[in-house]
Amino acid sequence: MADKTSEKSVKAGEPVLLAGGNPQIAKGDGDAPVQAYIAAMPGWKRDIGERLDALVVRTVPEVHKAVKWNSPFYGLEGQGWFLGFHCFTKYVKVTFFRGSSLRPMPPVASKDENARYVHISEGDQFDEAQLAAWVEQASRLPGWGTT
């Protein structure tokens, strides 16, 4: 049975926050579900989501967006997904699905030999120039899955 907080959130039309403050947003293609996810990100994480989304769109104007598995995904039509992000309690995890091919490689390793992560915590001044360079490189690689 759902707890009273979840019931109130659902009744108010607000997304439920899952573990770590990750918004539960229905799967969907396009900008609208991604913007709904970002709007539901709690506190400081929302600013990170807004900045990441703007950076990706600025760097890859033809980007295709979707929400899958309660996370925004970014890719190019017919080439697959190159980036996603997800809220955790203490950071927002940015996933480059082919991150091991980026130079320099993003700092956090994955169990998946192809993926690499960047963790952005509250108060971090992330290097937008480096993130944009990774986004640009990643967008030129074959992506993960299909868009």
C-alpha positions as CSV (number, residue, x, y, z in Angstrom):
1,M,0.0,0.0,0.0
2,A,1.3,3.5,-0.9
3,D,2.3,5.8,2.0
4,K,0.3,9.0,2.6
5,T,3.1,11.2,1.1
6,S,3.0,9.3,-2.2
7,E,-0.8,9.5,-2.3
8,K,-0.7,13.2,-1.7
9,S,1.9,13.7,-4.4
10,V,0.0,11.7,-6.9
11,K,-3.3,13.5,-6.1
12,A,-1.6,16.8,-6.5
13,G,-0.3,15.8,-9.9
14,E,3.3,15.9,-8.8
15,P,5.7,13.1,-9.7
16,V,6.7,10.7,-6.9
17,L,10.4,10.9,-5.9
18,L,12.1,7.6,-5.8
19,A,15.2,6.7,-3.9
20,G,17.8,9.4,-3.9
21,G,15.3,12.0,-5.1
22,N,15.0,10.6,-8.6
23,P,11.7,11.6,-10.2
24,Q,9.4,8.9,-11.4
25,I,8.4,10.1,-14.8
26,A,6.5,8.0,-17.4
27,K,8.5,6.9,-20.4
28,G,8.2,9.2,-23.4
29,D,10.0,10.6,-26.4
30,G,10.7,14.3,-27.0
31,D,11.5,17.3,-24.9
32,A,8.3,17.4,-22.8
33,P,9.0,14.3,-20.7
34,V,12.6,15.5,-20.2
35,Q,11.4,18.9,-19.0
36,A,8.9,17.2,-16.7
37,Y,11.8,15.1,-15.2
38,I,14.0,18.2,-14.8
39,A,11.1,20.2,-13.2
40,A,10.6,17.4,-10.7
41,M,14.3,17.2,-9.7
42,P,14.5,18.2,-6.0
43,G,16.4,21.3,-4.8
44,W,20.0,21.9,-6.2
45,K,19.7,18.9,-8.5
46,R,17.1,20.8,-10.7
47,D,19.7,23.5,-11.5
48,I,22.2,20.7,-12.5
49,G,19.5,19.1,-14.7
50,E,18.7,22.5,-16.4
51,R,22.3,23.3,-17.0
52,L,23.0,19.8,-18.4
53,D,20.0,19.9,-20.7
54,A,20.9,23.4,-22.0
55,L,24.5,22.4,-22.5
56,V,23.5,19.3,-24.6
57,V,21.1,21.3,-26.7
58,R,23.6,24.1,-27.3
59,T,26.3,21.5,-28.2
60,V,24.1,19.2,-30.3
61,P,21.1,21.2,-31.6
62,E,19.6,18.3,-33.4
63,V,19.6,16.1,-30.3
64,H,16.7,13.7,-29.7
65,K,15.5,13.4,-26.1
66,A,13.5,10.8,-24.2
67,V,12.8,9.6,-20.6
68,K,13.5,5.9,-20.2
69,W,13.9,4.0,-16.9
70,N,13.2,7.3,-14.9
71,S,16.2,9.0,-16.5
72,P,16.6,11.6,-19.4
73,F,18.4,10.2,-22.4
74,Y,20.0,12.2,-25.2
75,G,20.9,10.8,-28.7
76,L,20.7,11.3,-32.4
77,E,17.9,9.8,-34.5
78,G,19.1,6.5,-35.9
79,Q,22.4,6.5,-34.0
80,G,21.4,5.6,-30.5
81,W,21.8,7.3,-27.1
82,F,25.1,9.0,-26.2
83,L,24.2,10.4,-22.7
84,G,21.8,10.1,-19.8
85,F,21.6,11.3,-16.3
86,H,20.0,10.2,-13.0
87,C,19.5,11.6,-9.5
88,F,21.1,9.9,-6.5
89,T,21.0,11.1,-2.9
90,K,24.4,13.0,-3.0
91,Y,25.0,13.6,-6.7
92,V,23.6,13.6,-10.2
93,K,25.3,10.9,-12.3
94,V,26.0,11.8,-15.9
95,T,26.5,8.7,-18.0
96,F,28.4,8.7,-21.3
97,F,27.4,5.4,-22.8
98,R,30.6,5.3,-24.9
99,G,32.7,7.2,-22.4
100,S,35.7,5.0,-22.6
101,S,36.2,6.3,-26.2
102,L,36.2,10.0,-25.0
103,R,39.5,11.9,-24.5
104,P,40.2,12.6,-21.8
105,M,38.0,9.8,-20.4
106,P,35.3,11.0,-17.9
107,P,36.6,10.3,-14.4
108,V,34.3,7.5,-13.0
109,A,34.6,3.9,-14.3
110,S,31.6,1.6,-14.8
111,K,31.1,-2.1,-14.7
112,D,30.3,-1.7,-18.4
113,E,33.7,-1.3,-20.1
114,N,32.2,1.2,-22.6
115,A,30.5,3.6,-20.1
116,R,32.0,6.3,-18.0
117,Y,30.4,8.7,-15.5
118,V,30.7,12.2,-14.1
119,H,29.2,12.7,-10.6
120,I,28.1,16.2,-9.9
121,S,27.4,17.0,-6.2
122,E,25.8,20.0,-4.5
123,G,28.1,23.0,-4.7
124,D,30.3,21.5,-7.4
125,Q,31.5,23.9,-10.1
126,F,31.5,21.5,-13.0
127,D,33.7,22.3,-16.0
128,E,31.1,23.1,-18.6
129,A,33.8,23.4,-21.3
130,Q,35.0,19.8,-20.6
131,L,31.4,18.5,-20.5
132,A,30.6,20.2,-23.8
133,A,33.7,18.7,-25.3
134,W,32.6,15.2,-24.1
135,V,29.1,15.8,-25.4
136,E,30.4,16.8,-28.8
137,Q,32.7,13.8,-29.0
138,A,30.0,11.4,-27.7
139,S,27.5,12.6,-30.3
140,R,29.8,11.5,-33.1
141,L,30.2,8.0,-31.8
142,P,27.7,5.1,-32.4
143,G,25.3,5.4,-29.5
144,W,23.7,2.8,-27.2
145,G,20.4,1.3,-28.1
146,T,18.2,3.1,-30.6
147,T,16.5,6.5,-30.5
